[in-house]
Amino acid sequence: MDFNFNQLLNSQEIYKTLPKYKARALIYQSILLSDNIERKINLAFLLKDLFISDKLFTVYAEELSTILKSINFDEIPKDYVELVEQNLDKNFSKKIKFDNDILHRSKIIKHFLDNNEKISRTEKDFKSVYKKIKKNKKYFISIKDIVVLDSLKADGVSLPESLDYSSLSSNLSVPKNLEDLAKQNQIGLVMLKIVEIIGEDNISDLDPETVYFLNKILNELNLKKIRNNILSEALPVRV
């Protein structure tokens, strides 16, 4: 969203006159442009209050922590140190436990954690994991496995011809309103819908069907970075 210089300079007053989603966008852009530490912190917590008032704070929690971590700790005013420390989310640094007996928890998902940087490594990892689960006659392809396979295919990763999961995914659906917006390439409205769908939930707590249709829409719109952020929370087990 485009804002003029006056709006960005006086965002702490201007936001009050805007619709909620535009108010959040204005404050966020002001945070990114601010080089004054105290102002940056105040804006970051103002945005937190706006998300909380709309019952959407989960969407912003990790980004708030990232913004605060980007500030040199020695430059944070003493009055803000405790508040900043309380809002640094330690959960994001938890170690991921990979399980190569389960496709969607295996080392294959490093592909999404590393933002698709090494296709050759992903294909190598996939071959070793698939060879292992193929030997397990009791193994079944889960919805989250389908999510992984769909995304790997969308990223150009070569999958074995013998791996046909289309009959399983045909039973899964995408909400029609979301599908229609995606077909019209209404990216902004799609993202607003996704924010509403996730709401106050932790992404790791979303049911597999929801993860599936969010993933499908994001693949169709080629929003890979957002997709990877969601999969990085929805798929791994952290310890």
N, C-alpha and C positions, 0 to 999 in steps of 0.2 A: 504494500500500500504506500502511495506517495504522500508525504507530508512536507509542508514548506518549512523554511528556516524558523519562522516565528512559532509554529506549532511545536517543533522539536525543542526550541529554546525554552518555551513556557509549558512544556508537556504536563507538569504537575498540576496545572490549572486547566489547561485545554482539554485533557482527557475526560473531565467531568461533563463536558458538553457533547460527547460522542457516544454512539452505540457501544455496547460492551466489547464486542470483538475488535472494533476500531480503537477503542481506548487501550486495550491490551497491546495492540500492534504499535501504537504510538509510544507507549512506555517502553516496550521492548527495543524499538529502534533508538530511543533516547539513551537507553543503557549502553547499546553497542557504540554509540557515537561519543559518549561522555568520557573525558579524560580526567575528570575530577573524582577522586576516590570516594569522598563522602557522598557526593551526588549520585554516583554509580550505585553505591550501597543502598541509599534511600530509595532510588528508583527500583532496584531489585526487590526490595521488600514491599514497596507499593504494589508492584506487579503480583507479588505473592498474595497480598490481600485481595486483589481483584480476582485472581483465580479461585481463592477460597470462597469469596462471596458468591461465585457462580458454581461452586461445588465441582471445580475442575482442577484442584491443586495437584493431583497426581500427575497430570500432564506436564506440569512445570517443575516438579520437585527436582528432577535430575539436572535440568537446565539451570535452576537456581544455584545448585551446588557447583556446577561447572563455572558459572559467572563468578561466584565467590572465590573459587580456587584460582581463577585467573588473576586475581589481585595479589600483588606482593604483600605477604603477611606483615612485613615490617612497616608498610605504609598505611595499614589500617588504623584509624584513630582509636585510641584506647577505649573510648566509650562504646565502640562497636565490636570489639574483639570477641567478647563472650557471645553476643548475638550471632556473629558470623560462624563461630565454632559450632554452635548449636544447630546450624543449618547446613553444615557440611555432611553430606550423606555418606557414611562409611560403608553402606551396603554395596555400593557400586564397585568397591575394591575387593569384594569377596572373590575367592578363587573359584573358577569353574571346574566342576568335576565331570570329565567326559566318560561316557559309557559306550564302548564300541559294539556292544551287543544290541543297542537300540539306535536305529538310524538317526532320529531327531535329537539324540543326546550325544552322538558320537563326535569324533574329531572333524567330521565333515562340516559341522556348523562353524568352524573357524573361518570358513568362507564368508560368512555374514559378519562375524566379529571383526574381521580385517577388511571389510568393505570391498570384497571381490577382487582383491589385489593379485592373487596368484591362482589363475584357473588351472594351470598344470599341476600345482600341488593339490588342489581340490579334487581333480580327476584321479590322481594317485591315491589320495585318501579314500575316495569313494570306492575304488576298485577293491581295496583291502577290506573295508567295512562291509561292502555288499557281498563279497566272497564269504565272509564270516556268517552273516545273517541268512544267506541262501542255504547254508548247511543246516540251519535250524528249521526243521520241518514244522515246528509249532509257531514260528514267527508269523505275525500278520502285519500288514501295512496299516498303520494308524493314520488318523487325520493329520496329526502333526508331521508324520512321515511324508504325507502327500504335500503338505506345505513346503517342506524342504525340497522335495523332488520338483515341484512346480517352479520354485525359485531358481534352482540350479539350471533347469531347462531354459528359463527366461534369460539367464546370464550366459547361455552358450556352452554350458558344461555338457560334455558327451555322456549320455546314459546308455546302459546296455539295452539292446533291442528286446531282449527277453523280459525286461522289466516293464510290464504293461499294467499301469495302475488306473487307466482311464475309466474302467468300469466302476472302480471304487469312488473316484472323484465325481462321477456323473450323478451320484446320490446327494452331493453337496450343492448348496445354492447360495446366491448372493442376493441381499435385499434389493428389490427392483428399483427403488428410488436411488440407491447408491449406484447401481449398475447404469441407470439412465444418465445420471450426472457424469459418470466416467465416459460413457459413449459420446457425450456432448463436450468432453474435455474440460469440464467445469472444475478445474483443479482446486480453486479456492473453496468452493462449496463442498467438494468432496472432503477436504481437510477439516472443514468445520463439522461435517457429519461424523468424521472419525473421532474428533475431539469429544463430541457429544456421546458417541458410543462407548468410548473408554471411560469418560466421566471420572468419577472418584476411584475407580478400580485400579489396583496395581496391574500392570500389563501381564505380569507373571501369573495372575489369577484369572485371566480371561479364558473362557471355555474354548476348546479346540475349534468348534464351528466358527466362532467369531474371529479367531486368529486366521482361519482359512480364508474367509471372505475379505477380510482387511488385506491380507497378503495378495490375494488375487487381483483386487482393485489396484493396489499399489504397483504390482507388476505390469498391469495393463497400461497404467499411466507413466510407467518408467520412473517411478519415484523410489529408486533403489536405496538411497541413503535412509529415507524414512522407514522403508520396509526393513532394512537391516537393523535399525534402532529398535523396532518392535520385536523382531525375531531374536535379537540379542537379549531381550528380557523374557520373552515368552518360551523359549526353547531350553536354555541351559539350566542345569542344577548347580546352584552355588553353595559352597560350604565355607 
